């Protein structure tokens, strides 16, 4: 169970990384793949953005989420 959760968290980290890279380049926000990516990452990123808003145009929410996911992965990995 812990291994599966670790792999799912790893996939989510990849989705976050892709979203970060996409934000640096021009893209079509109506593309279905982009919309799906936003749909799965926004529910986690938006609450973090409310706590720590972007500073001088830099959004730190993905970094905070990566740190949180790393902590969860370590906790889950230690449980099983």
PLY file of the C-alpha trace (Angstrom):
ply
format ascii 1.0
element vertex 80
property float x
property float y
property float z
element edge 79
property int vertex1
property int vertex2
end_header
0.00 0.00 0.00
2.77 2.43 0.93
4.62 1.66 -2.30
1.51 2.41 -4.36
0.94 5.69 -2.54
4.59 6.61 -3.05
4.26 5.97 -6.78
1.06 8.04 -6.98
2.80 10.89 -5.19
5.69 10.54 -7.66
3.26 10.83 -10.58
1.71 13.90 -8.99
5.17 15.44 -8.59
5.75 14.88 -12.31
2.43 16.60 -13.07
3.50 19.56 -10.93
6.85 19.71 -12.68
5.18 19.69 -16.10
2.84 22.45 -14.97
5.79 24.55 -13.83
7.58 24.12 -17.17
4.39 24.88 -19.10
3.97 28.12 -17.18
7.31 29.33 -18.59
6.33 28.92 -22.25
3.39 30.18 -24.28
0.63 27.56 -24.36
-3.00 27.17 -25.29
-5.00 27.18 -22.02
-7.91 25.51 -23.84
-5.87 22.43 -24.77
-7.46 19.39 -23.11
-4.16 18.10 -21.69
-3.36 21.52 -20.20
-6.84 21.79 -18.73
-6.50 18.33 -17.17
-3.13 19.28 -15.70
-4.61 22.43 -14.16
-7.62 20.47 -12.93
-5.48 18.01 -10.96
-2.93 20.53 -9.65
-5.07 23.58 -8.80
-6.88 21.96 -5.84
-3.52 21.54 -4.10
-1.80 24.72 -5.28
-4.64 27.20 -4.67
-4.87 26.78 -0.88
-1.09 27.18 -0.63
-1.31 30.33 -2.77
-3.85 31.74 -0.31
-1.41 31.20 2.55
1.68 32.34 0.63
0.73 34.63 -2.27
3.16 35.16 -5.16
5.99 37.53 -4.26
7.20 39.90 -7.00
5.67 37.65 -9.65
7.21 34.44 -8.29
4.81 31.71 -7.22
6.32 29.68 -4.39
3.33 27.36 -4.01
4.79 24.52 -6.14
7.94 24.52 -4.00
5.88 24.31 -0.80
3.77 21.50 -2.29
6.91 19.59 -3.38
8.28 19.84 0.16
4.96 18.67 1.60
4.75 15.73 -0.81
8.31 14.75 0.07
7.41 14.72 3.76
4.31 12.63 3.10
6.33 10.18 0.98
8.88 9.74 3.77
6.16 9.26 6.38
4.31 6.71 4.25
7.53 4.93 3.35
8.43 4.61 7.00
5.05 3.15 7.88
5.31 0.07 5.68
0 1
1 2
2 3
3 4
4 5
5 6
6 7
7 8
8 9
9 10
10 11
11 12
12 13
13 14
14 15
15 16
16 17
17 18
18 19
19 20
20 21
21 22
22 23
23 24
24 25
25 26
26 27
27 28
28 29
29 30
30 31
31 32
32 33
33 34
34 35
35 36
36 37
37 38
38 39
39 40
40 41
41 42
42 43
43 44
44 45
45 46
46 47
47 48
48 49
49 50
50 51
51 52
52 53
53 54
54 55
55 56
56 57
57 58
58 59
59 60
60 61
61 62
62 63
63 64
64 65
65 66
66 67
67 68
68 69
69 70
70 71
71 72
72 73
73 74
74 75
75 76
76 77
77 78
78 79
